[in-house]
Amino acid sequence: MIGILGGMGPESTVDTYRKMIIYCQKEYGAQLDRDFPPILIYSMPVPDVVENQDNDPEVLEALKSGIKKLDDAGADFSIIPCNSMQGFVPELRKDFTVLSIVEETLLEAKKTNIQNWGILATEVTIQKGYFQKAFAESGLSIIEPDPNDQILLTRAIRQILSGEKEKPKKLLEDVAYSLKEKSAEAILLACTDLPLVISDEISGLQTIDTTDVIAKAAIDYFKSTIYQRGNI
């Protein structure tokens, strides 16, 4: 069974589940209810991680508790469809099987010939730097928004979380254009709330949707490991 530790934010959790189902249909020909994998979703409120970096111990304990609930309920592995939480994955892996958005996104980026990637993400994700580190180790570059653009980006994420769509889209387009001006060749949508308002292109640049990446990775992992063992 696939576990999804969601609620960060709730609407992006729904988007992740929807993309998993669509991928099953397109890639694996799922048609009947029995063709889809068992999926357990726990939508868990957590301390704010859009801007606040001072509550890591509290957040980690919440994540451990949430993953344990999924594990105890029978999940063979879990995903956390929130980029700001990916820095905690190494610690969580000491006790649980958790897929990493950062690792899976890097694999997708390496399939392209693109060297310079602009990043749209929360302030916490940018400052913790795990995308920057992973990409640099593979010879790829991450181009960050400047401080003023990051303020706009944070505002857009807050608006999306509150249910707005048009206002944040314009803000995101402006920030993406600035990244393009700084030599970004493509954009990482490194916040799972962003695909709620952005398609597969922004400001003339192609994107990698990290929600789509982790949704597909979860299904592929299930099919190649759990399903093959007959443990459905």
C-alpha positions in Angstrom: 0.0 0.0 0.0 1.2 3.5 -0.8 1.1 6.1 2.0 0.6 9.8 1.3 1.4 12.1 4.2 -0.5 15.2 3.1 -2.1 18.4 4.3 0.9 20.5 3.2 -1.2 22.0 1.7 -4.4 20.1 1.5 -5.2 21.1 -2.1 -1.9 19.9 -3.4 -2.5 16.6 -1.6 -5.6 16.2 -3.7 -3.7 17.1 -6.8 -1.0 14.5 -6.1 -3.6 11.7 -5.6 -5.4 12.8 -8.9 -2.1 12.6 -10.8 -1.4 9.2 -9.4 -4.7 7.9 -10.7 -4.3 9.5 -14.1 -0.8 8.0 -14.4 -2.2 4.5 -13.6 -4.6 5.0 -16.4 -2.2 6.3 -19.0 0.9 4.3 -18.2 -0.5 1.0 -16.8 -3.9 0.9 -18.6 -5.9 0.9 -15.3 -9.7 0.8 -16.0 -11.4 -1.1 -13.3 -11.3 -0.2 -9.6 -9.2 -3.3 -8.9 -6.5 -2.1 -11.4 -5.5 0.8 -9.1 -3.1 0.4 -6.1 -4.2 0.7 -2.5 -3.5 4.3 -1.4 -3.8 5.6 2.2 -3.9 9.4 2.7 -3.3 11.1 6.0 -3.9 14.8 5.8 -2.0 16.2 8.8 -1.8 19.8 10.0 1.8 20.9 10.6 3.5 24.0 11.8 4.1 26.7 9.1 7.0 25.8 6.8 6.5 28.4 4.1 8.8 30.9 5.9 9.5 29.6 9.3 12.8 27.7 9.8 12.8 27.9 13.6 10.5 24.9 14.3 12.5 22.0 12.7 12.4 19.7 15.8 8.6 20.2 16.1 8.1 19.6 12.4 10.3 16.5 12.4 8.4 15.0 15.3 5.1 15.7 13.5 6.3 14.0 10.4 7.6 11.0 12.3 4.2 10.7 14.0 2.4 11.0 10.6 4.5 8.5 8.8 4.2 6.0 11.7 0.4 6.2 11.4 0.6 5.3 7.8 3.2 2.6 8.5 1.1 1.1 11.3 -2.0 1.2 9.0 -0.1 -1.0 6.5 1.7 1.4 4.1 4.7 -0.3 2.5 6.3 3.1 1.8 5.2 6.8 1.9 5.6 10.1 0.0 5.3 13.6 1.4 4.0 15.8 -1.4 5.6 19.0 0.0 9.0 20.2 -1.1 9.7 22.1 2.1 9.6 18.8 4.0 12.1 17.0 1.8 15.0 18.0 4.1 13.6 15.7 6.7 13.6 12.6 4.5 17.1 11.4 5.4 16.1 11.4 9.1 12.7 9.7 8.4 14.5 7.0 6.3 16.2 5.8 9.5 12.9 4.2 10.4 10.7 4.3 7.3 10.7 3.9 3.5 10.1 7.4 2.1 10.6 8.5 -1.5 12.3 11.8 -2.1 11.0 14.6 -4.3 14.5 16.0 -4.7 16.0 12.7 -5.8 13.2 12.0 -8.2 13.2 15.5 -9.6 16.9 15.4 -10.3 16.4 12.1 -12.2 13.9 13.9 -14.4 16.1 16.9 -14.9 19.0 14.7 -16.0 16.9 13.3 -18.8 17.0 16.7 -20.5 19.9 18.6 -22.0 19.1 21.6 -19.7 21.9 22.9 -17.6 20.5 26.0 -15.8 17.3 25.5 -13.8 15.3 28.3 -12.2 13.5 27.4 -9.0 10.2 28.5 -7.7 9.8 27.4 -4.1 9.1 28.5 -0.5 11.7 30.6 1.3 12.4 27.6 3.5 13.1 25.3 0.5 15.4 27.9 -1.0 17.3 28.6 2.1 17.9 25.0 3.1 19.4 24.4 -0.3 18.8 20.7 -0.8 17.8 21.2 -4.4 20.9 23.4 -5.0 23.2 20.8 -3.4 21.7 17.8 -5.2 21.8 19.5 -8.6 25.3 20.9 -8.1 26.6 17.4 -7.3 25.3 16.3 -10.8 26.8 19.2 -12.6 23.5 21.2 -12.9 22.9 24.7 -11.8 20.0 26.1 -9.8 19.1 29.8 -10.3 17.4 31.3 -7.3 15.0 34.3 -7.2 16.4 37.4 -5.8 15.1 38.6 -2.4 12.4 40.9 -3.8 11.2 38.2 -6.2 11.1 35.7 -3.3 8.8 38.0 -1.4 6.5 37.9 -4.4 6.8 34.2 -4.6 5.9 33.7 -1.0 2.9 36.0 -1.4 1.8 33.9 -4.4 2.1 30.6 -2.4 0.1 32.2 0.5 -2.6 33.2 -2.0 -2.8 29.7 -3.5 -3.1 28.2 -0.1 -6.1 30.5 0.6 -7.8 29.4 -2.6 -6.9 32.2 -5.0 -5.8 31.4 -8.6 -5.4 34.4 -10.9 -3.5 36.8 -8.6 -0.8 34.3 -7.8 -0.4 33.2 -11.4 0.6 36.7 -12.4 3.1 37.0 -9.6 4.6 33.6 -10.5 4.9 34.6 -14.2 6.8 37.8 -13.2 9.2 35.8 -11.0 9.8 33.2 -13.7 10.5 35.9 -16.2 13.1 37.4 -13.9 14.7 33.9 -13.6 14.7 33.7 -17.4 16.5 37.0 -17.5 19.1 35.4 -15.2 19.8 32.7 -17.8 17.3 30.0 -16.5 16.5 27.6 -19.3 13.7 25.9 -17.5 11.8 26.1 -14.2 11.5 23.7 -11.3 8.0 24.0 -9.7 9.6 23.1 -6.4 6.4 23.8 -4.3 3.5 21.3 -4.8 1.0 24.2 -4.5 2.3 25.9 -7.7 0.9 23.4 -10.3 -2.5 24.3 -9.1 -2.2 27.5 -11.0 0.7 26.8 -13.5 0.6 24.5 -16.5 3.6 22.9 -18.1 5.1 26.2 -19.2 5.6 29.6 -17.6 7.1 32.8 -19.2 8.0 30.7 -22.2 10.0 28.2 -20.2 9.2 24.5 -19.8 8.7 23.2 -16.3 9.2 20.2 -14.1 6.2 19.7 -12.0 7.5 18.1 -8.7 3.9 17.0 -7.8 3.7 15.1 -11.1 7.2 13.7 -10.5 6.5 12.2 -7.0 3.1 11.0 -8.1 4.6 9.0 -10.9 7.5 7.8 -8.8 5.2 6.4 -6.2 3.2 4.4 -8.7 6.3 3.1 -10.5 7.9 2.1 -7.1 4.7 0.3 -6.1 4.5 -1.5 -9.4 8.2 -2.5 -9.4 8.5 -3.6 -5.8 5.3 -4.1 -3.8 3.1 -5.3 -6.7 5.7 -7.6 -7.9 5.9 -9.3 -4.5 2.1 -9.8 -4.7 1.6 -7.8 -1.6 -1.4 -5.8 -2.7 
